[in-house]
Amino acid sequence: MENRRFSVPQDQAAHSASQTGTATGISADAMKVLRNTYMLLGMTLAFSAVIAFFSMNAPHPGFLITIVGYIGLLFATYKLKNSPWGIVTTFALTGFMGYTLGPIIGAYVANGASQIVANALTLTALAFVGLSAVALVTKKDFSFLGSFLTAGAFVLIGAMVLGIFLESSAFQLAISAGFTIFASIMILFETSQIIKGGERNYVIATVGLYVAIYNLFLSLLHLLTAFSGDN
């Protein structure tokens, strides 16, 4: 009796391997990056929140140390993005940013404005979920926003420097509004980059989304404070 071997044709096997990706309109590689990104993002957000909680009564490091620390750790993360040490620097970066956030939240709580913090957190979470859903459901390519983000970053940096010398509450409010829009667009752009294959490193994708969430929360916190009439 003839001994036959049954095997799946290579093209059929490849089709089966990518079935999950094609069913959702997202490639298997993109789905892997997306899962790893959201997993790492969730862990870094939790770590950052813990650090922020324990640093609520600590003195704020100040604008200069915050900028230098952020840029230094961000540079290290980009350099080590393809090694396990990139995850270490990601936690170091998000932990440091959580530390800079702690004294700010502590000041709100000490002044009886914890509800504003809660509202800002809620709005940030809703905005992130909503914007991510738009990118995932529509699968629209938002890469065209890259040039806008580059120009917007320079404008906002210039506005921040100018804001140091201008004691104008209206100008500070405008900066916060600008950062809210910038961070929202950043979430759309970063998520689109993942699902469209423009970003294949989940460490960098995590950092980009974390920074967007961080800036969105701070901006909403300032805006809600202004609208509530609290100092």
C-alpha atoms as an extended CHARMM CRD file, in Angstrom:
* protein
*
       231  EXT
         1         1  MET       CA              0.0000000000        0.0000000000        0.0000000000  PROA      1               0.0000000000
         2         2  GLU       CA              1.3670000000        3.3710000000       -0.9760000000  PROA      2               0.0000000000
         3         3  ASN       CA              2.4410000000        5.5000000000        1.9730000000  PROA      3               0.0000000000
         4         4  ARG       CA              1.2770000000        9.0380000000        1.4330000000  PROA      4               0.0000000000
         5         5  ARG       CA              2.3150000000       12.0760000000        3.4410000000  PROA      5               0.0000000000
         6         6  PHE       CA             -0.2280000000       14.7840000000        3.8220000000  PROA      6               0.0000000000
         7         7  SER       CA              1.1380000000       18.3020000000        4.1640000000  PROA      7               0.0000000000
         8         8  VAL       CA             -0.3150000000       21.7600000000        4.0120000000  PROA      8               0.0000000000
         9         9  PRO       CA              0.8750000000       23.7520000000        0.9910000000  PROA      9               0.0000000000
        10        10  GLN       CA              3.2220000000       26.6000000000        1.9160000000  PROA      10              0.0000000000
        11        11  ASP       CA              0.9090000000       29.2800000000        0.6180000000  PROA      11              0.0000000000
        12        12  GLN       CA             -1.9750000000       27.8050000000        2.6160000000  PROA      12              0.0000000000
        13        13  ALA       CA              0.1850000000       27.6070000000        5.7440000000  PROA      13              0.0000000000
        14        14  ALA       CA              1.2190000000       31.2220000000        5.3110000000  PROA      14              0.0000000000
        15        15  HSD       CA             -2.4200000000       32.1550000000        4.8620000000  PROA      15              0.0000000000
        16        16  SER       CA             -3.3850000000       30.3100000000        8.0440000000  PROA      16              0.0000000000
        17        17  ALA       CA             -0.5480000000       31.9160000000       10.0070000000  PROA      17              0.0000000000
        18        18  SER       CA             -1.6980000000       35.3870000000        9.0260000000  PROA      18              0.0000000000
        19        19  GLN       CA             -5.4270000000       34.6490000000        9.2410000000  PROA      19              0.0000000000
        20        20  THR       CA             -5.8420000000       36.5130000000       12.5080000000  PROA      20              0.0000000000
        21        21  GLY       CA             -4.1120000000       39.5690000000       11.1100000000  PROA      21              0.0000000000
        22        22  THR       CA             -6.0100000000       39.7000000000        7.8620000000  PROA      22              0.0000000000
        23        23  ALA       CA             -9.3210000000       39.1600000000        9.6440000000  PROA      23              0.0000000000
        24        24  THR       CA             -8.7810000000       42.3750000000       11.5240000000  PROA      24              0.0000000000
        25        25  GLY       CA             -7.0990000000       44.2160000000        8.6790000000  PROA      25              0.0000000000
        26        26  ILE       CA             -3.8670000000       44.3730000000       10.6880000000  PROA      26              0.0000000000
        27        27  SER       CA             -0.8600000000       42.2110000000        9.8490000000  PROA      27              0.0000000000
        28        28  ALA       CA              0.3630000000       39.5660000000       12.2740000000  PROA      28              0.0000000000
        29        29  ASP       CA              3.6010000000       41.5000000000       12.8490000000  PROA      29              0.0000000000
        30        30  ALA       CA              1.6820000000       44.6810000000       13.6090000000  PROA      30              0.0000000000
        31        31  MET       CA             -0.5910000000       42.8240000000       16.0330000000  PROA      31              0.0000000000
        32        32  LYS       CA              2.4660000000       41.4960000000       17.8620000000  PROA      32              0.0000000000
        33        33  VAL       CA              3.9640000000       44.9790000000       18.1900000000  PROA      33              0.0000000000
        34        34  LEU       CA              0.5880000000       46.3290000000       19.3060000000  PROA      34              0.0000000000
        35        35  ARG       CA              0.1760000000       43.6760000000       22.0090000000  PROA      35              0.0000000000
        36        36  ASN       CA              3.7260000000       44.1590000000       23.2960000000  PROA      36              0.0000000000
        37        37  THR       CA              3.2900000000       47.9220000000       23.2650000000  PROA      37              0.0000000000
        38        38  TYR       CA              0.0510000000       47.8890000000       25.2470000000  PROA      38              0.0000000000
        39        39  MET       CA              1.4930000000       45.3660000000       27.7060000000  PROA      39              0.0000000000
        40        40  LEU       CA              4.6160000000       47.4460000000       28.3340000000  PROA      40              0.0000000000
        41        41  LEU       CA              2.5900000000       50.6630000000       28.3870000000  PROA      41              0.0000000000
        42        42  GLY       CA              0.2680000000       49.2520000000       31.0410000000  PROA      42              0.0000000000
        43        43  MET       CA              3.2060000000       48.1920000000       33.2120000000  PROA      43              0.0000000000
        44        44  THR       CA              5.0210000000       51.5250000000       32.8620000000  PROA      44              0.0000000000
        45        45  LEU       CA              1.8530000000       53.4880000000       33.6270000000  PROA      45              0.0000000000
        46        46  ALA       CA              1.3150000000       51.4160000000       36.7780000000  PROA      46              0.0000000000
        47        47  PHE       CA              4.9680000000       51.8510000000       37.7760000000  PROA      47              0.0000000000
        48        48  SER       CA              4.7860000000       55.5730000000       37.1280000000  PROA      48              0.0000000000
        49        49  ALA       CA              1.6060000000       55.8600000000       39.2030000000  PROA      49              0.0000000000
        50        50  VAL       CA              3.2560000000       54.0810000000       42.1450000000  PROA      50              0.0000000000
        51        51  ILE       CA              6.2850000000       56.3810000000       41.9740000000  PROA      51              0.0000000000
        52        52  ALA       CA              3.9860000000       59.4140000000       41.7520000000  PROA      52              0.0000000000
        53        53  PHE       CA              2.0650000000       58.2570000000       44.8230000000  PROA      53              0.0000000000
        54        54  PHE       CA              5.1820000000       57.8790000000       46.9530000000  PROA      54              0.0000000000
        55        55  SER       CA              6.6350000000       61.2010000000       45.7490000000  PROA      55              0.0000000000
        56        56  MET       CA              3.5390000000       63.3090000000       46.4630000000  PROA      56              0.0000000000
        57        57  ASN       CA              5.2000000000       64.8980000000       49.4910000000  PROA      57              0.0000000000
        58        58  ALA       CA              8.6190000000       65.2180000000       47.8720000000  PROA      58              0.0000000000
        59        59  PRO       CA              9.9210000000       68.5190000000       46.4730000000  PROA      59              0.0000000000
        60        60  HSD       CA              9.5280000000       68.9890000000       42.7420000000  PROA      60              0.0000000000
        61        61  PRO       CA             12.8940000000       68.6600000000       40.9390000000  PROA      61              0.0000000000
        62        62  GLY       CA             12.2510000000       71.8280000000       38.9540000000  PROA      62              0.0000000000
        63        63  PHE       CA             11.9450000000       72.6020000000       35.2680000000  PROA      63              0.0000000000
        64        64  LEU       CA             15.6530000000       72.3170000000       34.3890000000  PROA      64              0.0000000000
        65        65  ILE       CA             16.2380000000       68.9500000000       36.0810000000  PROA      65              0.0000000000
        66        66  THR       CA             12.9950000000       67.6230000000       34.6040000000  PROA      66              0.0000000000
        67        67  ILE       CA             14.0170000000       68.5530000000       31.0560000000  PROA      67              0.0000000000
        68        68  VAL       CA             17.5960000000       67.2920000000       31.4160000000  PROA      68              0.0000000000
        69        69  GLY       CA             16.4660000000       64.0450000000       33.0330000000  PROA      69              0.0000000000
        70        70  TYR       CA             13.7780000000       63.4900000000       30.4170000000  PROA      70              0.0000000000
        71        71  ILE       CA             16.0550000000       64.1430000000       27.4330000000  PROA      71              0.0000000000
        72        72  GLY       CA             18.8790000000       62.0450000000       28.8990000000  PROA      72              0.0000000000
        73        73  LEU       CA             16.7010000000       59.0170000000       29.6330000000  PROA      73              0.0000000000
        74        74  LEU       CA             14.8790000000       59.3860000000       26.3150000000  PROA      74              0.0000000000
        75        75  PHE       CA             18.1950000000       59.4180000000       24.4460000000  PROA      75              0.0000000000
        76        76  ALA       CA             19.3610000000       56.3320000000       26.3640000000  PROA      76              0.0000000000
        77        77  THR       CA             16.1240000000       54.5180000000       25.5380000000  PROA      77              0.0000000000
        78        78  TYR       CA             16.4930000000       55.2470000000       21.8280000000  PROA      78              0.0000000000
        79        79  LYS       CA             20.0950000000       54.0460000000       21.8700000000  PROA      79              0.0000000000
        80        80  LEU       CA             19.1840000000       50.8110000000       23.6730000000  PROA      80              0.0000000000
        81        81  LYS       CA             15.8190000000       50.1890000000       22.0150000000  PROA      81              0.0000000000
        82        82  ASN       CA             16.9440000000       46.9180000000       20.4230000000  PROA      82              0.0000000000
        83        83  SER       CA             18.3680000000       45.3990000000       23.6010000000  PROA      83              0.0000000000
        84        84  PRO       CA             16.8380000000       44.2890000000       26.9210000000  PROA      84              0.0000000000
        85        85  TRP       CA             18.3800000000       47.3790000000       28.4950000000  PROA      85              0.0000000000
        86        86  GLY       CA             15.9200000000       49.4380000000       26.4710000000  PROA      86              0.0000000000
        87        87  ILE       CA             13.1260000000       48.1180000000       28.6910000000  PROA      87              0.0000000000
        88        88  VAL       CA             15.1700000000       49.0930000000       31.7580000000  PROA      88              0.0000000000
        89        89  THR       CA             15.6270000000       52.6650000000       30.5220000000  PROA      89              0.0000000000
        90        90  THR       CA             11.9210000000       52.7820000000       29.6120000000  PROA      90              0.0000000000
        91        91  PHE       CA             11.0040000000       52.0490000000       33.2160000000  PROA      91              0.0000000000
        92        92  ALA       CA             13.6430000000       54.5340000000       34.3760000000  PROA      92              0.0000000000
        93        93  LEU       CA             12.1780000000       57.2200000000       32.1130000000  PROA      93              0.0000000000
        94        94  THR       CA              8.5570000000       56.6060000000       33.0820000000  PROA      94              0.0000000000
        95        95  GLY       CA              9.4930000000       56.2930000000       36.7420000000  PROA      95              0.0000000000
        96        96  PHE       CA             11.3110000000       59.6180000000       36.5980000000  PROA      96              0.0000000000
        97        97  MET       CA              8.3370000000       61.2620000000       34.9060000000  PROA      97              0.0000000000
        98        98  GLY       CA              6.0950000000       59.7900000000       37.5980000000  PROA      98              0.0000000000
        99        99  TYR       CA              8.3770000000       61.3280000000       40.2100000000  PROA      99              0.0000000000
       100       100  THR       CA              8.0190000000       64.7670000000       38.6050000000  PROA      100             0.0000000000
       101       101  LEU       CA              4.2350000000       64.2890000000       38.6070000000  PROA      101             0.0000000000
       102       102  GLY       CA              3.9510000000       63.2780000000       42.2540000000  PROA      102             0.0000000000
       103       103  PRO       CA              4.6050000000       66.6880000000       43.8740000000  PROA      103             0.0000000000
       104       104  ILE       CA              2.1370000000       68.3280000000       41.4670000000  PROA      104             0.0000000000
       105       105  ILE       CA             -0.6170000000       65.8860000000       42.4070000000  PROA      105             0.0000000000
       106       106  GLY       CA              0.3630000000       66.2460000000       46.0650000000  PROA      106             0.0000000000
       107       107  ALA       CA             -0.1350000000       70.0020000000       45.8670000000  PROA      107             0.0000000000
       108       108  TYR       CA             -3.6360000000       69.5220000000       44.4510000000  PROA      108             0.0000000000
       109       109  VAL       CA             -4.5700000000       67.0240000000       47.1330000000  PROA      109             0.0000000000
       110       110  ALA       CA             -3.1820000000       69.2670000000       49.8900000000  PROA      110             0.0000000000
       111       111  ASN       CA             -5.3640000000       72.1180000000       48.6270000000  PROA      111             0.0000000000
       112       112  GLY       CA             -8.4920000000       69.9950000000       48.5350000000  PROA      112             0.0000000000
       113       113  ALA       CA             -8.5620000000       69.7430000000       44.7370000000  PROA      113             0.0000000000
       114       114  SER       CA             -8.2990000000       65.9790000000       44.4460000000  PROA      114             0.0000000000
       115       115  GLN       CA            -11.5250000000       65.9470000000       42.3960000000  PROA      115             0.0000000000
       116       116  ILE       CA             -9.7870000000       67.9440000000       39.6670000000  PROA      116             0.0000000000
       117       117  VAL       CA             -7.0260000000       65.3150000000       39.5660000000  PROA      117             0.0000000000
       118       118  ALA       CA             -9.6170000000       62.5450000000       39.3340000000  PROA      118             0.0000000000
       119       119  ASN       CA            -11.4450000000       64.3550000000       36.5260000000  PROA      119             0.0000000000
       120       120  ALA       CA             -8.2050000000       64.8930000000       34.6170000000  PROA      120             0.0000000000
       121       121  LEU       CA             -7.3240000000       61.2010000000       34.9730000000  PROA      121             0.0000000000
       122       122  THR       CA            -10.7760000000       60.1690000000       33.7760000000  PROA      122             0.0000000000
       123       123  LEU       CA            -10.6800000000       62.4780000000       30.7600000000  PROA      123             0.0000000000
       124       124  THR       CA             -7.1650000000       61.3180000000       29.8960000000  PROA      124             0.0000000000
       125       125  ALA       CA             -8.2260000000       57.6580000000       30.0030000000  PROA      125             0.0000000000
       126       126  LEU       CA            -11.3440000000       58.3350000000       27.9180000000  PROA      126             0.0000000000
       127       127  ALA       CA             -9.3580000000       60.3480000000       25.3740000000  PROA      127             0.0000000000
       128       128  PHE       CA             -6.6950000000       57.6570000000       25.0410000000  PROA      128             0.0000000000
       129       129  VAL       CA             -9.2310000000       54.8490000000       24.6240000000  PROA      129             0.0000000000
       130       130  GLY       CA            -11.3310000000       56.8890000000       22.1940000000  PROA      130             0.0000000000
       131       131  LEU       CA             -8.4270000000       58.0420000000       20.0240000000  PROA      131             0.0000000000
       132       132  SER       CA             -6.8540000000       54.5850000000       20.0020000000  PROA      132             0.0000000000
       133       133  ALA       CA            -10.2090000000       53.1000000000       18.9880000000  PROA      133             0.0000000000
       134       134  VAL       CA            -10.4810000000       55.5680000000       16.0940000000  PROA      134             0.0000000000
       135       135  ALA       CA             -7.0800000000       54.4860000000       14.7740000000  PROA      135             0.0000000000
       136       136  LEU       CA             -7.7570000000       50.7720000000       15.3120000000  PROA      136             0.0000000000
       137       137  VAL       CA            -11.3140000000       50.6770000000       13.9710000000  PROA      137             0.0000000000
       138       138  THR       CA            -10.9270000000       52.9730000000       10.9690000000  PROA      138             0.0000000000
       139       139  LYS       CA             -7.3700000000       51.7420000000       10.2390000000  PROA      139             0.0000000000
       140       140  LYS       CA             -6.7720000000       55.0870000000        8.6120000000  PROA      140             0.0000000000
       141       141  ASP       CA             -3.1990000000       56.0670000000        7.8880000000  PROA      141             0.0000000000
       142       142  PHE       CA             -2.4260000000       59.0940000000       10.0590000000  PROA      142             0.0000000000
       143       143  SER       CA              1.2200000000       59.3120000000        8.9930000000  PROA      143             0.0000000000
       144       144  PHE       CA              0.4410000000       62.6380000000        7.3050000000  PROA      144             0.0000000000
       145       145  LEU       CA              0.2610000000       64.1250000000       10.8040000000  PROA      145             0.0000000000
       146       146  GLY       CA              4.0020000000       63.6060000000       11.2670000000  PROA      146             0.0000000000
       147       147  SER       CA              4.9710000000       66.9520000000        9.7580000000  PROA      147             0.0000000000
       148       148  PHE       CA              2.3170000000       68.6980000000       11.8460000000  PROA      148             0.0000000000
       149       149  LEU       CA              3.6860000000       67.1110000000       15.0240000000  PROA      149             0.0000000000
       150       150  THR       CA              7.2340000000       68.1760000000       14.1580000000  PROA      150             0.0000000000
       151       151  ALA       CA              6.1830000000       71.7720000000       13.5680000000  PROA      151             0.0000000000
       152       152  GLY       CA              3.9010000000       71.7200000000       16.6070000000  PROA      152             0.0000000000
       153       153  ALA       CA              6.7100000000       70.5060000000       18.8470000000  PROA      153             0.0000000000
       154       154  PHE       CA              8.9180000000       73.4620000000       17.9070000000  PROA      154             0.0000000000
       155       155  VAL       CA              6.0260000000       75.8930000000       18.3720000000  PROA      155             0.0000000000
       156       156  LEU       CA              5.1710000000       74.5170000000       21.8060000000  PROA      156             0.0000000000
       157       157  ILE       CA              8.8080000000       74.5310000000       22.9410000000  PROA      157             0.0000000000
       158       158  GLY       CA              9.1220000000       78.1420000000       21.8360000000  PROA      158             0.0000000000
       159       159  ALA       CA              5.8910000000       79.0080000000       23.6130000000  PROA      159             0.0000000000
       160       160  MET       CA              7.1230000000       77.3690000000       26.8190000000  PROA      160             0.0000000000
       161       161  VAL       CA             10.3540000000       79.3700000000       26.7300000000  PROA      161             0.0000000000
       162       162  LEU       CA              8.3960000000       82.5540000000       26.0730000000  PROA      162             0.0000000000
       163       163  GLY       CA              6.0010000000       81.6580000000       28.8650000000  PROA      163             0.0000000000
       164       164  ILE       CA              8.8810000000       81.7620000000       31.3530000000  PROA      164             0.0000000000
       165       165  PHE       CA              9.2230000000       85.4880000000       30.7420000000  PROA      165             0.0000000000
       166       166  LEU       CA              5.5330000000       86.3050000000       30.2800000000  PROA      166             0.0000000000
       167       167  GLU       CA              3.4060000000       86.2190000000       33.4090000000  PROA      167             0.0000000000
       168       168  SER       CA              0.1520000000       85.7890000000       31.5600000000  PROA      168             0.0000000000
       169       169  SER       CA             -2.4390000000       83.2740000000       32.7020000000  PROA      169             0.0000000000
       170       170  ALA       CA             -4.1630000000       83.4600000000       29.3140000000  PROA      170             0.0000000000
       171       171  PHE       CA             -0.9200000000       82.5860000000       27.5510000000  PROA      171             0.0000000000
       172       172  GLN       CA             -0.3180000000       79.6440000000       29.8970000000  PROA      172             0.0000000000
       173       173  LEU       CA             -3.8640000000       78.4800000000       29.2330000000  PROA      173             0.0000000000
       174       174  ALA       CA             -3.2110000000       78.6450000000       25.4920000000  PROA      174             0.0000000000
       175       175  ILE       CA             -0.0670000000       76.5220000000       25.9310000000  PROA      175             0.0000000000
       176       176  SER       CA             -2.0480000000       73.9060000000       27.8640000000  PROA      176             0.0000000000
       177       177  ALA       CA             -4.6950000000       73.8480000000       25.1350000000  PROA      177             0.0000000000
       178       178  GLY       CA             -1.9550000000       73.4560000000       22.5380000000  PROA      178             0.0000000000
       179       179  PHE       CA             -0.4230000000       70.5330000000       24.4160000000  PROA      179             0.0000000000
       180       180  THR       CA             -3.8470000000       68.8940000000       24.7210000000  PROA      180             0.0000000000
       181       181  ILE       CA             -4.3020000000       68.9980000000       20.9500000000  PROA      181             0.0000000000
       182       182  PHE       CA             -0.6900000000       67.9520000000       20.3400000000  PROA      182             0.0000000000
       183       183  ALA       CA             -0.9010000000       64.9440000000       22.6910000000  PROA      183             0.0000000000
       184       184  SER       CA             -4.2180000000       63.8330000000       21.2020000000  PROA      184             0.0000000000
       185       185  ILE       CA             -2.8070000000       63.9050000000       17.6830000000  PROA      185             0.0000000000
       186       186  MET       CA              0.2830000000       62.0970000000       18.9380000000  PROA      186             0.0000000000
       187       187  ILE       CA             -1.8580000000       59.1860000000       20.1790000000  PROA      187             0.0000000000
       188       188  LEU       CA             -3.5470000000       58.9150000000       16.7840000000  PROA      188             0.0000000000
       189       189  PHE       CA             -0.2110000000       59.1030000000       14.9610000000  PROA      189             0.0000000000
       190       190  GLU       CA              1.6270000000       56.5830000000       17.1620000000  PROA      190             0.0000000000
       191       191  THR       CA             -1.2020000000       54.0380000000       17.0610000000  PROA      191             0.0000000000
       192       192  SER       CA             -1.4940000000       54.4120000000       13.2950000000  PROA      192             0.0000000000
       193       193  GLN       CA              2.2560000000       53.9270000000       12.9230000000  PROA      193             0.0000000000
       194       194  ILE       CA              2.0070000000       50.5960000000       14.7320000000  PROA      194             0.0000000000
       195       195  ILE       CA             -0.9290000000       49.1550000000       12.8130000000  PROA      195             0.0000000000
       196       196  LYS       CA              0.3420000000       50.4050000000        9.4440000000  PROA      196             0.0000000000
       197       197  GLY       CA              3.8220000000       48.9910000000        9.9550000000  PROA      197             0.0000000000
       198       198  GLY       CA              5.6390000000       52.2910000000       10.3450000000  PROA      198             0.0000000000
       199       199  GLU       CA              6.7570000000       51.4090000000       13.8810000000  PROA      199             0.0000000000
       200       200  ARG       CA              8.1770000000       47.9660000000       14.5960000000  PROA      200             0.0000000000
       201       201  ASN       CA              9.8810000000       48.6220000000       17.9260000000  PROA      201             0.0000000000
       202       202  TYR       CA              7.4720000000       48.3340000000       20.8280000000  PROA      202             0.0000000000
       203       203  VAL       CA              9.8600000000       50.0790000000       23.2300000000  PROA      203             0.0000000000
       204       204  ILE       CA              9.8120000000       53.2690000000       21.1560000000  PROA      204             0.0000000000
       205       205  ALA       CA              6.0710000000       52.9210000000       20.5710000000  PROA      205             0.0000000000
       206       206  THR       CA              5.5180000000       52.6290000000       24.3270000000  PROA      206             0.0000000000
       207       207  VAL       CA              7.6050000000       55.7030000000       25.0880000000  PROA      207             0.0000000000
       208       208  GLY       CA              5.7740000000       57.7340000000       22.4520000000  PROA      208             0.0000000000
       209       209  LEU       CA              2.3510000000       56.8200000000       23.8210000000  PROA      209             0.0000000000
       210       210  TYR       CA              3.4440000000       57.3140000000       27.4330000000  PROA      210             0.0000000000
       211       211  VAL       CA              4.7620000000       60.8160000000       26.7470000000  PROA      211             0.0000000000
       212       212  ALA       CA              1.5190000000       61.6700000000       24.9370000000  PROA      212             0.0000000000
       213       213  ILE       CA             -0.5660000000       60.4300000000       27.8880000000  PROA      213             0.0000000000
       214       214  TYR       CA              1.6580000000       62.2900000000       30.3730000000  PROA      214             0.0000000000
       215       215  ASN       CA              1.3410000000       65.5860000000       28.4960000000  PROA      215             0.0000000000
       216       216  LEU       CA             -2.3830000000       65.0910000000       27.9550000000  PROA      216             0.0000000000
       217       217  PHE       CA             -2.9730000000       64.5530000000       31.6690000000  PROA      217             0.0000000000
       218       218  LEU       CA             -0.9270000000       67.5820000000       32.7200000000  PROA      218             0.0000000000
       219       219  SER       CA             -2.5970000000       69.8040000000       30.1290000000  PROA      219             0.0000000000
       220       220  LEU       CA             -6.0860000000       68.7200000000       31.1380000000  PROA      220             0.0000000000
       221       221  LEU       CA             -5.1460000000       69.2410000000       34.7700000000  PROA      221             0.0000000000
       222       222  HSD       CA             -4.1760000000       72.8610000000       34.0470000000  PROA      222             0.0000000000
       223       223  LEU       CA             -7.2610000000       73.4930000000       31.9230000000  PROA      223             0.0000000000
       224       224  LEU       CA             -9.6590000000       72.0270000000       34.4890000000  PROA      224             0.0000000000
       225       225  THR       CA             -7.9910000000       74.0770000000       37.1960000000  PROA      225             0.0000000000
       226       226  ALA       CA             -8.4480000000       77.2570000000       35.1820000000  PROA      226             0.0000000000
       227       227  PHE       CA            -12.0760000000       76.5200000000       34.4060000000  PROA      227             0.0000000000
       228       228  SER       CA            -12.8260000000       75.6220000000       38.0180000000  PROA      228             0.0000000000
       229       229  GLY       CA            -11.3990000000       78.9090000000       39.2490000000  PROA      229             0.0000000000
       230       230  ASP       CA             -8.9090000000       77.1870000000       41.5850000000  PROA      230             0.0000000000
       231       231  ASN       CA             -5.3200000000       78.3720000000       41.8890000000  PROA      231             0.0000000000
